[in-house]
Each structure stands twice: as C-alpha cells, then as structure tokens.
Amino acid sequence: MTLNNPSACAQPLIRRIATEEAFTIPEVVVALRDVIQAPGQSLDLEVLRRVYGASLDSRSGLLSALLDLEDGRVRDMDENGVAMHLLSLTYPGVQLFDADTATDLAILANDRLAETIRRHPNRYAGLASFAPQSPLRAAKEMERAINRLKLNGFIVNSHTNNEYLDNRKYWPILEAAEALEACVYLHPRAPSDGMAGPFRDYGLDNATWGFGIETGTHAVRLILSGVLDRFPKLKLCLGHMGEGVHFWLYRIDLMQARAQSWGIVPKLQMKPSEYFVRNFVITTCGQEDHLALDYSIKKLGVANVLWSIDYPFQSTAAAVSFVDTAPISDVDRAAIYHINAERVFHIGT
Ligand code: MN
C-alpha cells in the first residue's frame, strides 16, 4: 500500500485516517431527487436545489466523486498519502425521507458500505446511517450495523423534522449508541425551520455559517438538556473544528451556572465544559486554521482532536498540508492523523 506520494517523502511515514468522508449510492440519489422536486420551503431543500440540484441532474464531477468508491477516490488518497477514509453517507443522509423510505435506504446504504469495506479493508472504514424518523427501528439497525456489519460508528445530520436528539422520543438511539460503544458523528445540515429566517440571505444557509450554527446548537442542547447525565458514556463527534462550540465553553459554563441557580434550567451533574471534554471529540474538517487547531488542542486535549478532509467537498491536498505543516509535535500529529481515530472509531491498527 502506498502511504506517501513522492513529494511527501520528506515526511515520516504516517497513517492518515480521514474521518468525515462522504459517499452516496444511486438509490439515495434517486430518492433525493424526488424530494428536491416536491414542494417545500425548508432551508435544506433550498440548499439542495441550489448546490446539489444541478449536479444531481448533470452527473457532474461532484456526484461522480460521491458515487465512486473505487478508482478515482483511491487515486486521490494515494496521490495525497491518505491511508484510509472513514466513509459516511453524504448530507442530508436519509433524514428528508418519510420514515419507511428512510429506514429502508439506511439499511441499503449500510449494506453497500459494508460490502465496500470488505473489498478494501485497509482503505475504508465506515459510519452507519440510521433513520431517526423511526427511533426503534433506528436502534435495531444501529445494533445490526455494529454487531453484524462491523461498521465503526454512526452519522446523523443534525435535526430530524425540526427535532433534536435530546427529545425523549430519540432516547432509544442514544441508548443504542452508548450500549454499542459507537461514536455518533453529528454532521451539519441547514438550520431547522424555527431559526431559518435570518439564514435565507447572503448564502448564510449552508456551510458558510448556517450549518455550523445548526449543529453547534444541537450539541449545546444535548449538553444543557441533561441527557449526557442519562447517557454518560455516549460519544459524539463534531466536524469543522467542533463547529466552534469550545470557543464558547467559558461563557456557557458561566451563564448556565447562573440559570441553574435560578432553577430555570435542568440541573446538571457537571459543568457544560466538562461534558464537552468527556463526551465529544472534534475533527478539523475544512477549518484549516493553525490558530484554531492550537486553541482546540490546548482547550480539549490532543486526544479529542481528529483529522478529516470532507472529501469530495474539500481539497485533500489542503487538508494534508494543514496538519503536515501545523506547528505541533510529531506525537500530537500522529494522534490527530490516526491514533485518536483508531481509538474512537475502533479501527484496527
Ligand atoms: Mn461533511
């Protein structure tokens, strides 16, 4: 297996495991096309119509890259010295479909993912999808995905029908993830209907700003709701340098303590920042800013920082160069590139 390209020969041989790497399957593309063409005003539909609509129709490079789990993807990995993609079904996953369609397509996508990993066990690992629309069936599929398909964790694209995972109806999902010791990657989608208004202008609805606000809000809800006292071993992963949540921990601790003393919010066993360090890991994912990386390592500990590319939406070369040139020790670099991913996502060494 080629781990480094010739231009990277000066670098020590290092196993680079990228942890937020998107794929799709034709059946999901077809179902998504139906949803996009149906009437509806949600921000996700607007984003999908604008950003993906054209590419889904024209079979542009983006769609081909998402569908390709063989030559083109492996070539991109080889050319950039990437050992492994931790694959996940691309945004918005199955969460825009009705419950039955979503459940069926999650099962199908997980089966395809497992087949692909069996063909390339040294190059791919995978995060399973599930349909939150039907929490009990989701929990069943989560169990199958880990125990039978041997997948490495889960992905969920933030809210589902404008509801968040702290809602008691979704607890079977949190319970399953905790019991299976499988990390849930909380991937972005556009802000839910209740906060959509201000995000409709200036392209704020997508990865520029809205995705991070939506997903960061989801993470803070999980902390402040107290569900992490109910599921203390639950592991969650945030991309895009933690969606910025850890830059806010000081203030969240301060204001939450005040609200708690007034008895107007749930009583928590620990400070919000302590849950973030205990229950969350973050990935770099297209937030290639060395100052932000430095702060993240110092604030959360290097063991909580993982590497990702966001292939095919972001440049592999830029993601590799970002960590290769980061002013950090080689011990920290190895932790970010592969040791943390191996531990959190149960990837064989
Ligand atoms: Mn992504």
Residues whose N, C-alpha, C, O or C-beta is under 5 A from the ligand:
A	BS01	MN	E20 D310
